[in-house]
Amino acid sequence: MKGLAMLKIGEIGWIEKDKPKCGPRDAIVKPLALAPCTSDVHTVWEGAIGERHNMILGHEAVGVVDEVGNDVKDFKPGDRVIVPAITPDWDTEAVQRGFPSQTGGVLGGWKFSNFKDGVFGEYFHVNLADSNLGHLPDSMSLEAAVMIPDMLSTGFMGAENANIEIGSSVAVIGIGPVGLSGIAGAKLRGAGRIFGVGSRPNLIKIAKKYGATDIISYKEGDTAEQILEATDGEGVDSVIVSGGGPDILIDALNIAKPGAKISNNNYFGSGFGEQDTIPLCRAGWGVGMAEKDIVTGLCPGGRVRMERLAEVITHGRMDPSLMASHVFKGFDKLEEALLLMKDKPRELVKPVVLVEE
């Protein structure tokens, strides 16, 4: 089979590999729609997770089941499925402690394009199919569905971890696809005033459709100062960090009220030169005692998560297809789509590749 792979740090290319083998509890899936991610960019061009050789990339997919193992009960060849970006080993100690994304160690639930071949192949392997696949509703567009495995799951996690209460105020720093999903999640959880921090007009338009009440442009002044001025110096009840460089948590702490939750789902890659630490601000953090909690998380995976997010879309709570700004047709367009994600032109929100069967 053919796949789009990381050949080494800084280089991608098409390679040939054997079709993956199916274990008794696993599945082999053919992609129907794929989406490159900023994480793929961090992996290849920043070397964020270290050197990888001839590893097929990608972790955002919906597809059709090609083969299942003998012990798989709920899926069969021909089923259309949502494939989570994070595929935990559900019978591990970390799951019993309530942290399935961390099975096997830090970020261990992130298997695709980390320590096994990803979904940018003509076929790909899914471990524990009954727990790590979700049924894809027939009525759902592929452009909407392919946002579920990572963008929606990660963005909604940001809102969930932020402890948003009905009528509370929220700031979402970074309004790329994950931040946009965080805004939608904040609205679904009942937030009142929602600040979206960003500057690109097309992203601002979607942010407002998803529920942002105020837009803060970091190009028009200090982000924290603008939000503090807009809130009469009080700050906000919750902060979701979905973008920014190594100093971004300083902004988050400065705009958070005492007792606020700061929910980080930002990927701090290694593109910061020699800086390998994330600074905090002493005063903004109340010298460490302002009860401003920083909560982190890795995109939740698993069948229940995927199918519940599908319910959100099916019943019209939000439309993630608005984020599919560039739609390509044909498996061979994957390289073009990934390079677009790397270059990030101003009009880009998220590229999607529809695979022709």
Secondary structure, 3 states (H helix, E strand, C coil): CEEEEEEECCEEEEEECCCCCCCCCCEEEEEEEECCCHHHHHHHHCCCCCCCCCEECCCCEEEEEEEECCCCCCCCCCCEEEECCCCCCCCCHHHHCCCHHHCCCCCCCCCECCCECCCCECCEEECCHHHHCEECCCCCCHHHHCCHHHHHHHHHHHHHHCCCCCCCCEEEECCCHHHHHHHHHHHHCCCCCEEEECCCHHHHHHHHHHCCCEEECHHHCCHHHHHHHHCCCCCEEEEEECCCCCCHHHHHHHHEEEEEEEEECCCCCCCCCCCCCCCCCCCCCHHHCCCCEEEECCCCCCHHHHHHHHHHHHCCCCCHHHHEEEEEECHHHHHHHHHHHHHCCCCCCEEEEECCC
